[in-house]
């Protein structure tokens, strides 16, 4: 479970890095 959470956090951080912090919005698909 902790590995899944860590992976999710890494993917989230990657999306923030790609989109930019000001463009980042919570993606509903990330929260299943």
HULINHU-V273736 format. One record per pair of residues at least 4 apart in sequence whose ideal C-beta (glycine too) atoms are under 7 Angstrom apart, sorted by the first residue. I is the first residue (numbers start at 1). GAP is how many residues later the second one is. D is the distance in whole Angstrom. If there is no record, write none. Layout:
I	GAP	D
I	GAP	D
This chain:
1	4	7
2	4	6
3	4	6
4	4	6
5	4	6
6	4	6
7	4	6
8	4	6
9	4	6
10	4	6
11	4	6
12	4	6
12	18	6
13	4	6
14	4	6
15	4	6
16	5	6
16	8	5
19	4	4
19	5	5
20	4	7
